[in-house]
Amino acid sequence: MYKLGIDVGGTNTDAVLIDENLNVVASVKQHTSSNIYDGILSAVRTVLAQSGVDRSEIGQAMLGTTQCTNAIVERKNLAPIGIMRIGAPATRGVPLMVDWAEDLKKIAVKTIMVGGGFEYDGKELAPFDVAAATAFFEELKAEGVKSVAISCVFSTVRNDHEMEAAKLCKEIMGEDVHVSVSSEIGSMGLIERENATILNAALYQVAESFTEGFAKSLADEGVTNAQIYLSQNDGTLMTMEYARRYPILTIACGPTNSIRGASYLSQMKNAVVVDVGGTTTDLGVIQNGFPRESGVAVTIGGVRTNFRMPDVVSIGLGGGSIVRQQEDGAVTVGPDSVGYQITEKALCFGGDVCTATDIAVRLGMADLGDKALVAGIDETFAKKAMNAIRTLCEDALDAMKVSADDVDVILVGGGSIVLPENLTGAKNVTKHENGGVANAIGSAISKVSGTYEHLIDYNEISREEALEKARAEAVELAVAAGAIRETVEIIDAEDVPLQYYPGNTARVKIKAAGDLA
């Protein structure tokens, strides 16, 4: 059985075919087309032709895509939705979508705050206002709305009212309505969790489009026996059905795929991954073989959210970054780039724009295009440009480190040829021959995970018993997501005391992951 991994980036679409021993059989890197599905189809055709593998032997196909991120940033293809917050009168002081840009607020057809919600210790603030919720859902149905976001104050402690509202919504609006509830998406912090839930609700059409489009692309190419999965942003996979329910979890899956792919190729469980593309460089951290999660609120398209996101730093440096000499003699690199037009515009390919790739070719670091076309670049200018490239990367590397100690660094991505292999702050710098398609490899070899997160009072249950139950629940969630039970293991565990809570309360978060069933 073979696995097909595809990752669609802003500059390149990468595809790899991996055998049952997780060896790379074939790989291809192509420029991302304006029609993403044509690009996917072309990449699939090329990698299959290169490998000669029988299409019927491909048992799994995985896709990592930037579609959801692009939809939010570009304000395109977002669905009209209804938004309900359960928390009146306690939360009326903070309006819904309080800090959203006006152009993005337009996705809300109707919003409402209804009575209900809980205190931080789980005590009910007020009864859930069923009458107000019923009237609201009836209005949304009359408007033809197909997606609803429901949030509730302290639903991470108790989600009774959210679940009651979700059930009522489906009873009134129909079983086919898309309902996003905040306790299933975000963490502590009402506003950020609510924001993530609203975005998730607005992305349901985008999710249906790319899941159906990917399935159709594979079917058109004769890949009909494959189970289809989507990459999510913790470095694991989810089914098509799960992706349609939680499309927001695909955001930032590109960097996490690269991190997972880098870990597999290098066989390192702890390191900093530097993924250099055509336009940007993403730096992330491998922690026990998986991407380190961000511990702060993350802004997406101007909206603050607190659902799980990888801890990634992005800088404007890539293979297509434009190199310029300033009036004072200084040389700058980026942040603008020729992107996927590099084979037309870079000097080494006969173009008229000096890029970071041209500098690497001029200094003998890469064998690409026609060396004679960059021979005219002044060596002093080239060395200044390389120093600027090195400085950009080293500063970002420092931002990812948690101590002054040197760390292992893995260079991946098609643009990694522009970086030197000796960086200040790096203990060792590792490259791999398949590093250019590490993102697609990461998609293909990913596991399936389940995460359990809850607030637990150790005065009511012993710490040992609580953690044991949490681990068991995380395993069950991973199995429910499609993992083989025998392969599931705990990959991360947090047990953080909350000083501002009464009693002996802690936030317990356990993640388990296993191989695909």
N, C-alpha and C positions, 0 to 999 in steps of 0.2 A: 504494500500500500504506500502511496505517495501523498505528501502534503504540499499544497500550493499556497504560498504566502504572497500577498500583494500589499504594498503600501503606496498610497497616493499622496504626494507632497506638492507644495506649491510650484516647484521647479521640475522634479522628476517623479515618474511612476516606476517603482521597482517591483520585480516579480522573481520569486525563487521557487524551485521544485526540490523537495527534500525527501529522501527515502526513509524507510522504516527505522534505519539506524541513525537518523538525523544527520546524514551526510548531504551536502549540497550537490545535487545532480546537475542543475543548470540554473543560471541567473541572468537577468537582463535589466538594464537601466535605460529608460526612455523618457524623453521630455513629456511632461504632463500637457495634454491637449486641452483646448478650450472646452471640448465635450469630454468630460471625465470618463464616461463609459466607453467611448471609442478608444481612449487611452488604455483603459483596463483590458479591453478586448484585444488590442494590439499587443500589449505586454504578455497576455496569456498565450496568444498565438505564437509569439516569438519564442517564449520559454519552452513551449511544448515542441515546437519544431526543432529547437536546439537539443532537446533531450531525447526525442524520439520515443517518449513514453506513451503507452496506450492510455487514452483518455479514461477508459473504464477502470484503470488502476488507481486513479486519484480519489482517495476516500475522504479527504478533508480539504476545505478551501477557506482561507482566512483573509479578511480585508481590514486594513487600517486606513481611515479616511479623515480628511480635514473638513468634510462637508458641513458638520454642525458648527464648528468654529467659524467658518466662512459665512454661514447664514446669519450668525449673530453680529459679527463684525461688519458685514456688508448690508445688514438689515434686509435680507432677501429671503423669500420663501417661508417666512415665519407665519404660523397659523393664527387666526383670530381666536382668542380664548376668554373664558370667564375666570375670575379670581375671587376666592373666598378665604377670608381670615377668620378663624374662630378664636375670639379673645376679647370681645366687648364685655364690659366697658373698659377693662384694664389697659388695652393697647391702643385706644383711640388717639392717644397723643402722637403716635407715629403713623402717618398715612401709608397706604399701600404704594409701592413703587416710588418711594419718597425721593430717592436721588437718581432716578432714571432719566436718561436723555428724552426729550419730548418726542423725537422721531421713533423711539423704541416703545414708548408708552402706548402708541397707537395699536399695539397688538391686543390690548385689553378692550373687549367689547363692553363688559360690565364688571364692576367690582363691588364687593360688599364685606362689611365686618358684622359678624353675628355673635350673639352671646355664647359663652363657653370658655373652655381652656382650663389650664391647671397652674398651680403654684410650683415653685422649684422642688418642693418635697412631694409632689403628686396629689396634693389636695385640690379639689375642684374649686375653680374661681367662681363659676356660674354654670347652671345647667345649659346644655347645648340647645340652642334656639331652633327647634325643628321647623316651626312654622315659617320663620324668616328664610331658612335654608330651602325649604320646599318652594316658596314663592320665587326665590332667586333661580333655582334650577328650571322651573317652569318658564321663566322669562328667557333664559338662555336657550332652551329648546325651541321656543317661538322664534328666536333670532337665527336659528340654524347653526349654533355653535357646536363644535364637535370635540372640544378639548377644554378641560377644567383643571385649575391648580388650587389645591386646598392646603392651607397651613393652619397651625394651631400653636398657641403659646405653650412652651414646654412640652411639645409632643415627643421630644426625645426621652422624656421621663414617662409620660403616659400618652398613648396615641388613640385612646378610646373614642374621642370626639371626631378625630380625623377619619377613623375607620367607619364610624356611624354616618358621617357626611358622605364619604365615598360610596357606601352602600345605597344611601338615599339618592345620590346623583344618578347612579345606574338604573335604579328603579324608575326614576322620572324621565331621564333623558335617553334611556336605552342601553343595552349591554355593549353596544359598539362605541360608546363615548370613551374618549381617552381621559383617564383620571390620574393626575399626579398628586401624591400626598407627600408632604415635606419630611415626615419621619422616615421615609424609605430612601430619601435622597441626600439630605444635608445633615450637619452636625449641630452642636449647641450654638445658639445665637439666632433669634427669631428672624431678624431682617435678612441676614445673609442666606439662611436656610430657605426662607420664603422666596427670595430672589432666584435661587437655583431651581426651585420647584416651578416657578413661573416660566423660566427659560426652557425647562424640560417639557412643559406642556406645549409651548409654542413651537417646539422642534419636531412634533410628531409626524407632520407631513414630510419633512426632510428625511426622517428616519425611514418612513415607508418607501420613499423614493430611492434611497441608496441601497436598502436591503433588497427590494424587488429588482432594481437595476443590476445589482451584482449577480443575483440569481439568474436573471435573463442573459447577462453576458456569458456566464458559464454554460448555460443551456445552449445558447447559440453556437458555442464553440465545441459542443458535444461532451462537456464535462457534466454528466447527469447523475453520477453515483456518489458525488461528494456531499458530505454534511457541511453546511455553511456556517461560519462563525465571524463575528466582528471583534476587532481589538478594542479593549477599553483602557482607560488611562491609569490603571494600576499595574499594567504589564501582563494582564491575563485576558481571557477570551469570554465572550458571551454569545448566546444563541441569537438567531434573528428575532425571535419573539421577545427576548429580553432587551435587545437593542431598540426595539420599537417601543417598549415600555419606558426605558431609561436612556434615550438618545444622548442626554447630556454627558453620560459617562464615556462617550467616545472622544470628547474634547481633550486635546493634548495626548492622544494615543500615539502620535508619530514619534515624539521624543522617547516615550516609554518603550515602544517597539525597538528603537535603536539601542536603548539601555539593555534590554533583555537580549537582543542579538549580540551586543558587544560582550555581555557576560558569557553567553554560550560559546562564542568564537574564541575568547581569551581564556575560558575556564576560570575566570576570577569571580569571586563572590562579593568582593568589596573593592571599589575603585571609583574614580571620577571618569565619566564618559564624555568625550568631546565629539559631538556629531556635527560635521561641517557640510552644509548643503550648498546650493548655488547662491542663495541670498543671505541666509542667516546661519549662525552656529548656536546649537543648543548644548548646554552643559547640564548633566544630571549625575546623580550618585547611585551606584549599585550598592545596596545594603542587603546582605544575605541573599544575593542573587536577584533581588527585585528593586524597582525604583524607590528611592526615598520619597516619602510623602511630605508635602508642604504642611507646615504647622501654622500658617497664617491665612487670613482671608485672601482669596484670589479674585482679581478683577478680570472679567471677560466681556469685551466689547463695551467697557465702561460700567459694568454692573458688578457690584461686590457680592461674592458668593463664598460659601464655606463647605461645599461638598468636597470629597477627596480629590486632590490634584497632585501630580508629581512635582517635586521640588526642582524646578528647571529655571536656569538663567539663559536668556537668549540675547545675542549681540548681533549687530549688523555686519557680519563678516562671513563671506562665502567665496566659492570659486569664481563667481561672476562679479564680486565687489569691484567697483571702479576705483582706480588708483589715480591720484592727482597730486601735482606739485603746487603748493601755495606760493603766494608772492614773497613770503619771508623765507622761502627755501624748504619749509617743512613738507613732508610727504604724508598724505592722508589716504586711508583705505576705507571705502564704504561711507555711510551705511547703504547708499544706493547701489544697485546691482543690475547687470544686464539679464540676470535670471536665466530662464530657459533659452534665451536667444544667444547664449554664449558661443555656440558653434557658428554663429553668423557675425557676431560683433567683436569677439576677442581678437587681438592682434595675431596670435598663433594660429588662428583659423582663417586669416585673411581679412579680418575686420579692421575697424579704426579706433577701437576703445581699448585702453590699457586696463587690464583686469589683474586680480590677484593671481589667477592661473598663469597669466603671461609672466609675472614676476617669478613664479616657481619654475617655469620652463627656462627663463633666462638664467637663473642661478643654478641650473642643472639638477633641481630637486624633482622634476617630473619630465617625462618623455611624452609629450602630447602635441598634436598639431604639427606645424612646421617650425623647427627651431630657428631656421634662417630668418623667419619673419619677425623674431623678437631680438635678433642679434644687435639691432640698432639701439636697444634700450641701454642707457648709460648704466654702468655697473654700480656707481655710487648711488644713483637714483634707486636702482633695484634693491640695494642693501638697506637703504633708508625705508623703503616700502616694507621689506621683510621685518625690520625692527618694529615698524608700526603694527604689523600683523601679529608678531610675537607679543607685543605689549597688550594688545586687545585681548588675546587669549589668556595671558598670564594674570591680568587683572580679574577676568571672569573666573579663572581657576581659584584665585584667592577668595572670591566671594562664595564659592561652594564649600570651602574647607571649614571644618569646625575647630581646627587647631592650627598652630604654626608648623606642624610636622609636614614633611613631604608626603605626597600620596601617589599611588599608582594611577596612571592615566592611560586610557584606551582611546585611540583616535579611530573614528569611523566616519562614514559618509563619503559621497563622491568628491566633495571638495577638500578632503583631508590632505590632499597633496600640497596644499598651500601652507601647511603648518610644519615647522621644523620639529625634529624628533628629540630635541633637548629644550625643555621648558623649565624655567625657574619655578620651584614649588612642586615639581614632579619627581618622584623617586625613580620610576621607570615609565617610559612611553612605549606602548605596545600598538602595533598595527597588524592587521590580518589581511590576507589576499582577498577575502570575501567581505572585507569591512565596508566596501562601497555600497553593499546591499544589506547592511546589518539590520535596517528597519524591516525589510521584508522577511528576513530570517527570524527576527524577533517575533513577528506576527505568526509565522509558521510553527515555531516551537513552543509557543505560549501554552500555559496551563490554564485551568479554570479555578476560580477562587470564590470564597464566601467570606464575608466580614460581619462579625457580630459586634455591635457597639451599644452599650447601655450604662445608665447610672445605677450603681448598686450600693446599698447601705449595709456595711459589714456588721452593723449592730443587729440586723435582721437575719443575716445569713453569714456563716463564716467565710473568710476570704478564700480558703482552700476549696470549699464546696462551690462558691460562686464562680471561681476561675475554672473549675472542672466543668461546670455546666456551660460556661461561656465557650470553652474549647469544643465541647460536644456540639453546641449549637452552630458554631462556625463550620465544623466539619459537615453537618447536615445541610447548611446553606451551600457549601461547595458542591456536594453531591447533587443537590437540587438544581444547581446551575449546569450540571453535566459532567462532573468529575467522577472517575472510578474510585469508589470508596477506599479500596485497599492502598491506593497511591496517595491519598490525601494526608498532608502533614501541616502542622502549624508553622507558619513562616514569619509571623510577627505578633507580638503581644504587648499591650500597654495597660498599665494599672496606675492611674494618676489620681491621688487624693485631691478632693475639692475643698479647700479650706473654708470657703464662704457658704458651704452647705451645712445643715444641721447634722448631728450624729457623726458617723464615720463613713461618709459617702465618697465613692471613687468612680471615675469614668473608666470603664473596662472596654477595651477594644482588642479583639482577637481576629486575625486573618488566617485562613487555611486555604491551601491550594493543592490541586492534584491533576493527574493526566486526564486528557479527554477520554470520555467513554467511547 
